[in-house]
């Protein structure tokens, strides 16, 4: 492995003597559209989602980073292992196998943050995991790639996009910091920004998915194996991430968060690394995989959100049918009603983070 070039165009210029295949004719436009749209989407999403972060809860996660540790274990333990098992199961070609391993070793993507918000997950943990996984990827990504590609003799050297990681960190940290400040100084306004950002984020996710499918139509490979893996891989990440968080005795809210963070990878970083590491002919064979993974991870995310909303509404209707009088009084005194859903939906996270017995009924006048 070697350090990245100063820019993607500089590295591609080294291959200027090669004839660009027909499958990559629209790749320049695709890269430009994805760069601009994803930058705008990332800024808007992270600012609005930063408005949901409370400094006190964020500090508790930093002081006791058990949830972050479980998430990092899923990100750089489960996902590379799943990628390796898929490579062995489908007997992929060497170039395709390396592309799959690169995807498995990438850090978490920001798309998981908006899905976490829609399923009432732990936003403080979600943003912390995305940031920490990007920082950890500076060392863990080359380490995992070295370990899993060691048995294979590579003709080309893999290039880690460190510059892309730095830009991702800045796009994460700066908008989130502004969002946290807005939430601290103007909590009422931050709720409005959060709702508007969630709507804008959903629209932008759909636009990116449609634009990616249309502009990349010349890059889709006829090999259905990669498309099949692109469908299976994120789904396996969500399921195994949820199970590992459950085995680690995390709350239901954190399990949902870690599950979404595990299955959602940084697609743009994977595409950048493929561009820097492979020739144009090799890129045609593997470019369809990260694009398929990105589209299917969006589809999986929307299905998870839809299933969660249906489950939540079902429990709410079930509770209303058991206690019909509560529906009227909840509008006046919401605190007097029982929790609208079961333990799967509502968990006291502060009690799990704060040491000591949780005895909320003891008076503070002692």
Secondary structure as GFF3:
##gff-version 3
##sequence-region A 1 366
A	DSSP	beta_strand	2	3	.	.	.	ID=ss1
A	DSSP	alpha_helix	8	13	.	.	.	ID=ss2
A	DSSP	three_ten_helix	22	24	.	.	.	ID=ss3
A	DSSP	alpha_helix	27	50	.	.	.	ID=ss4
A	DSSP	alpha_helix	55	63	.	.	.	ID=ss5
A	DSSP	alpha_helix	66	73	.	.	.	ID=ss6
A	DSSP	pi_helix	74	78	.	.	.	ID=ss7
A	DSSP	alpha_helix	79	90	.	.	.	ID=ss8
A	DSSP	alpha_helix	94	105	.	.	.	ID=ss9
A	DSSP	alpha_helix	111	118	.	.	.	ID=ss10
A	DSSP	alpha_helix	123	149	.	.	.	ID=ss11
A	DSSP	beta_strand	159	160	.	.	.	ID=ss12
A	DSSP	alpha_helix	162	185	.	.	.	ID=ss13
A	DSSP	alpha_helix	187	215	.	.	.	ID=ss14
A	DSSP	alpha_helix	224	247	.	.	.	ID=ss15
A	DSSP	alpha_helix	252	263	.	.	.	ID=ss16
A	DSSP	alpha_helix	267	277	.	.	.	ID=ss17
A	DSSP	alpha_helix	280	322	.	.	.	ID=ss18
A	DSSP	alpha_helix	325	329	.	.	.	ID=ss19
A	DSSP	three_ten_helix	334	336	.	.	.	ID=ss20
A	DSSP	alpha_helix	349	353	.	.	.	ID=ss21
###
